[in-house]
């Protein structure tokens, strides 16, 4: 959103260089920890694969995708992100087939990520811009981004808990069925991510009056996607999971229904957060809505899964995501009310003067 608001190409590239410096510093700090944890948690004989995959996922944090979205340049995403990874998957698939060693896939992902990132930095003259940065500006940027970073981390932790929570309360059969629904749900979240990225730069790149109408368009588009996803998951979740994982592991109709409701809530709160609260610099409200969602969702998943198995776990997940929506709606209404109050009293003050 910040890069979308800049008109100068130099300023945009300088912002990318600043972002790259911040992410490299975090990468060098976090990746060694990820390597150690991956090596400890990996099954015997699979430590190397786990370590290389951890590095590959960490490298993905250096992606140029955000810049391509913000500047409205799908060419950059295709050339420096999609093309190297597609080539890596194709080559590694052949190597895995010939050798039977899946390690090639992880190594190829690492190399393709680095190739794309380095090539893009060279293309924009990023190394020179990087050298011009003062260390204090990098650390200042890290501190400024602490709230959205913690928000994303909290959301990531919460999103990984459903199967773990349900597995402590429900039977093995219920957990297996629930896990099938959860895997299908994770796949269906991809369109929400794509749509939200599409709207981010578009919402922020215009005047205040235009931004308000574009915020409404963005939320409406996500609500429509959410409704379509809700009906698709609720009605096709059972046959889809049966086809993917086998009839014995298929998600029940009610589990699919609650996951469909969770999809609808995620579609809406993704847009209200990214397209309204973040552009208006209220990232703390996004953070607290995420915390409230976890505070409602995790206990609800634990309680309802102990009562109704996997169906109860899906209900708890849906309640958590609905709670995020409600908190963000209240925040937006409060901001709207405060804005109108300020305009009214501001106008009254001017008349008095």
N, C-alpha and C positions, 0 to 999 in steps of 0.2 A: 504493500500500500504506500509506503514511503517513496519507493522508486517510481511508482505511477504518478505521484504528485510532482515529480521533478521534470522540467522541460529541457534542461541542458543535458546533452549527451555526456559531457565531461562530468557533471555532478552525479549522473546516474552511475557511471563507471567508477567514480570515486567511492560512492556508497557501496558498490559491489566489493571493491577492494577492502573497505572497512569491514563489511560483513565477512569476507573471506578470512581476514586477520582474526576476527573474533572466533569464527568457527574452527580455524586451525588450532588456535590456543586451546579451545575446549576439547577438540579432537585429541590433541597430544596429552591432555590431562586425563580424559575419560577412557580412552582406548586401552591403555595398559591395565586399568582396573577391569575392563570388560574381558580382556584376554585371560587374566588370572581367574576370574569367576567362571568363565567358559571352560577353562581347563579343569577346574575343580568339579564342576557340575556335569561334565560330559561323561557318557558311558565309557567303560574301559575300551581302549582301542580307537576311540573317535575324538580324542582331544584335538588333533590337528584340524579336522573338519570344523569342529565347534569354534576354534580360535579364528580360522580364516573367515568363517561366516560372520563372526562378531566384528572383525575388522571391515568386512565388506559392508555390513549394515552401518557401521560408524562412518565409513567413507561416503555413504549415501547422504549423510548430513551436510556434506560439502557441495551438494548438487546445485546446478545452475537453474533448476526449474523455477524457483521463486522469482528470479530475475526475468526470465522469459515470460512468466505470467504477468508480472508488474509492468513490463515494457510492451506487452502485447506482441511478443515475437515468438510464435510457435516454431519458427525456423531454428532458433537457438536451442529450444528444448529437443527438437528432433535431431539436430546435428550433433549436439554435445552431450545429450543424455540418452535419448532413445536409440540412436544408431549404434553407439559403442556397446550398449548393453545387449541389444539384439544380436550383434555380431558375436559378443562374448557367449551368449546362451547357445548360439548355433555351433560355435567351435567347441565349447565345453561339452555339449551334448554328444558330439562325435567322439571326443576323447573319452568321455565316460563310457560310451558304448564299446569302444575298442579296448579300454583298460579295465573297466568295471570299478574304477575308483572315482567316487563322487567328489573328491577333493578338487578335481579340475574345475568343477562348477564354481566353487567358492573362490578359488584363485583367479578365475576368469572375471568374476564380478568385481574383485578388487582392482585388477588391472584396467578393466574397461572404465570403472569410475574415475580412476586417476588420469587416464588418457583424456577423457572428456573434460575434466576439470582443468588440467594443464593446458589443453588446446584452447579452451575458452579464455583463460587468463592471458595467454599469449595474444589472442586475437584482439582483446580490448586494451592491450598495453597494461594489464593489471599488475605486472611485476614492478614496473616503474611507480605506479600509483601506490603500491604496497610499501615501497621504500620511502615514500614521502610522508607516510602516516607517523604521527607521534604516538609512542606507547600509551600515553595518558588517555588519548582519544579512544584507543581500543578498550582499555579497562573501563572507561566511562560508558562506552557502549554496552559492555557486559552488564554493568550495574543497572543501566537504564532498562535493559531487557529482562531483568530478573523476574518480574511478575508474569509476563507471558510465558517465560521459560518454565517456571514452576507450575503454571497452569497446564501446559502441554505435558509435563512430567506426571502431574497428578492424574490427568485424564488417561495417560498411557498406562499407569499402574492400575487404575480402576478398570480399564477395558480388558486387562488380563486376568481379572479375578473371578469372573462368573463360573467357569468350569472348576476352578480350585475350591471356591466356596461351596458349590453344589456337591462336589465329591466328598465333602466332609459330613454331609447331612443326608444324602439320598443313597439308594441302592446302586449297585454296579450297573444294572440294566438301565435305570433312570439316567445315570450319569452318561452312559454311552449314547442314549437317545438325545440327551441335552447337548452333548458335545457335537453331534451331527448338526443340530440346528444352529449351534454357535458358529461352526465352521462355515455354513452357508451364509449366515448373517455377516460374517467378516468379509466374505466375497462381495456381498451386495452393498457394502459401505463404500466401495470404490467409486461408484457414480456420484455419491455425495461429495467426496473429496475433489473429483474432477470439476463438478459444477461450482463448488465454492471457490476453487482456484480461478475458474473462468471469470467469476464476478468480482473478485477482489480488486484487481486493477481498474476495472470498469467503473466500480462504485466510487473509487477515491480520486479519479483523475479529472473531476470537474468541479464547478462552483458549488457553493453551499446549497442553493436552490435545486440544482440538478442532482446533487448527491442524495437529497431526501427522497426524491422520486425514484432514483435508482436503488436506494435501499429497499423501498417497498417492492420494486420489481424483483430484486434478488430474493427477498423473503418469500414472495409469492411463488417464484419458480421453485424454490426449495420445498415449499409446502406441497406444491403439485407433485414434485418428485417423491416426496414422502408418502403422499396418498397412493400413488401408483405402486410404490414399493410395499406399502402396507397390504394392499389387496393382493399383490403378487406373492408375497411371503406367506400371508395368512391362508391363501387358497392353494398355492403350489408347493409350500414348504414340505409337506408330508411326501408327496410323490417325488419331489426333487431329491430329497435326502435319501429316499428309498433307492432311487436310481444311482446316486453317487456312492452311497455307503452300504447298500444292501437293505432289504426289508426289515431285518432284525434290528438294525440300528437307526431306522427312520424316526424322524421327529414326529411327535403326536400333533394332532390338529390344534389343540390349545397351546402347546409350546410354540408352534408356528404363528399362531394368532398374537401371542404376547411379544414374540420377536418382531412381528410386523409392526406392532405399536411402538416398540423401541426404535425401529428404523424411522418411523414417522417423526418421533420426538427428536432423534438425532439430526435428521434433515433440517428441522426447524431451528433447533438451538445452535446448530453449526452456523446458520445464516445470521440469526439474531446476534450471535457472538462476533463472528468475523466481519459482518457487513454493517453492523450498527454500533455495537459497544466498542470494538477495537478502533474503527476509524474516528470515533468521537473521543478517543483516549480514555476509555473507562475499562481498561484491561483488568483492573482489580475486581470489577463486578463479574467478569467472565471467570476469574479465579474462584470467587466465592460461590458462584453458581455450580462450578465443578465440585467444590468441596461439599456443598449441600447435596448434590446428586450422589456422591459417594456415601455421605452420611445416611442418606435414605436407602440407597440401592443395596449396599453390602449387607446391612442387617435384614433388609426385606428379603434378599436372596437366601440368606441363612435360615430365616424363620419359615418362609413359605416352601422352601425346598424340603425342610424337615416334615412339613405337613403334606405337601402334594408332589414331592419329587422334582423331576425336571420341569414340569409345568409350573410349579411354584417358583423355581429359580428364574424362569423366563419372566414371570410376573414381577418378581423383585427387580430384575434388570430394567423392565419397562417403567416401573415406578421411579427408579433412580433417574432415568432419562427425562421422564415427564417432570420430575422435580427441578431439573436443570432448566427446562423450558419455563416453568412457572416463575422461578427466581429471576430469570432474565426478562420475562415479560413485566414483572413488577419493577425491575430496575429501569426498563425503557419507559414505562408509564410515569415513574417518578421523575426521570430526566425531562420528559415532555412537560409534565406539570411544572417543574422548576423553571424550565425555559419560558413557558407562557407567563408564569408569575413574574419573572424578571422583565419580560417585555412590557407587561402591564404596568408594573411599578416604574420601569424606566421611562415609559411614555408619560406617566403621571408626573414624574420628577421634571421632565423637560417642559411640560405645560406650566408647572409651578414656577420654573425659572423664568 
